Amino acid sequence: MWRVSAVAIALTVAAPIHGVWADDLTGSARFLCAAVQATVCIEDGQCAADVPWNLNIPDFVEVDLEMRQLATTRASGENRTTPITHLSRHDGTIVLHGFERGRAFSFVIDEESGRVSVALVADGITLAIFGACTPMTTAPDAASD
């Protein structure tokens, strides 16, 4: 019964994702991404969809391709940064990978639509996140003021 409920919740939450508006990121080096839907799975096969903030996923993540880093926004009060160890841009897709504190992550971002799919993996647990990104037009120092 639990699995049927989890699948029903996942489908209900994931259904509106196609209507999420994101922006064209073509040529952008800095952008802001927001998580829309998240699903967590543990090694015994149990999975559950939930709202991102219940899974300790920041509301917004700043992506800086030139600095090769991900960061929470200043307004979040979390002051978290993570290095991007692999970055590629090919045929309209941005791919980011990294590893920190026993967790690996991968982002796949469609440049034209701004839609993002993220996978986070640690020992015995995976997290799949879907969201949307928009270009950031101000410099980091100007945005902080």
N, C-alpha and C positions, 0 to 999 in steps of 0.2 A: 504494500500500500504506500509506504514512504517513497519508494522509487517512482511510482505513478504520479504522486503529488509533486515530487521534485521535477519530473519531466514536464508536467503541466505548467508549473510555475516558470520553468525555463522557457518554454514555448511562449507563454503569455508575455513575459518580460522581453524576450528577444524579438517578438513580432514587430514592435514599433521601430526597431533599429533602422529599417530601410527608409523611414521617414526622417531620420536625423539629418539635420542640415550641417554640413561642414563646409570648409572653404578650399579653394584651389591653392595648393602649397608649392606649385611649380616654381623653382628658383628660390624659394624661401630657405633661409638658414636658421631662423628662429620661429618657433610656433608653440602654441598652447594647446594641449590636448585634455579632453574631459572624458572620464569613463562614464558609459551609459548603462552597461550591463556586465555582470560578472558571474562566473560559475566556478566553484571550488570543488575539487575532487581529491579524495584521499585514497591511499593505496589499497584499501579493502573494496574499492569499487563504488563507494557512496559518493554521490555528487549532489550539490545544491546550488541553485541560483539565488542571488541576493542582491540588494542594492550595494553599490561599491563602498559607500561609507561604513556599512556594517562589517566589511572585510578589511578595514584599515587601508583602503585605497584612497589616496588624496583626491580631492575634488578636481584639481587641475594639476597638470605636470607641464613645466616649461621644458621644451626640447631645444637645445642649442647645438646645432651641428658643427659650427666652427669651434666651439669650446669642447665639443664631444662630451656633453654632460646632460643629465636629466636633473631637474630640481623641482621641489615644491614651490609654490608661490609664496611670496613674503606674507601675504594676508593669511595664509594657513597657519602660521606660527610654528610650523614643524621644522623648518630649516634643514631639510634633507636634500643631499645631492648624491648622485651616482654617476660614475664615469661610464661612457660608452666606449667599449673596447673594439668594436667592429662597426663600421659604417659603410654602406654602399647605396648608390643611387643608380638604378638601371631600368630603362623602359618604363618610366613613370611610377616606379616603386622605390620607396625608401626603406632600407632594412637596417635595423640597429640591434646589436647584441651586447650583452655585458654579464658580468658575474661579480657579486659582492655579498659578503656575509653568508656564504653557503647557498645563495640563490642565483640562478641563472635567469636572464630575461631576454626576450626577443620581441621587437616591434616590427610590424609590417604595415606600412602606411601608403595608401594610394594617393599620389601627389595631386591628381586632378580632382578627386572627390573630398580629400582630407579625412577619409575614414581610416581608422586604425584598428588593428587586431593585435593583441598583446598576449604573450604566454609568459608566466612566471613559474619556475620549477624549483622545488627544494626536495630534500629527501622525504619521500612518502606523500607529497602533496603537489598539486598543480592548480593553477589559477588561470582561467581564460577571461580576457577582458575585451569588450568591444566599445569603441567610442568614436569621437570626432575631434578634429584638429583645425585650428585657424591660425593664420600667420600673425606674428607679433611685429608691429611696425616701429616700436621705440627701442632704443638701446637699453641694456640692463640697468645702467646707472640712472637714466632718466626715468625709467619706470618705477624705480624704488623711491623716488622723491614724492 
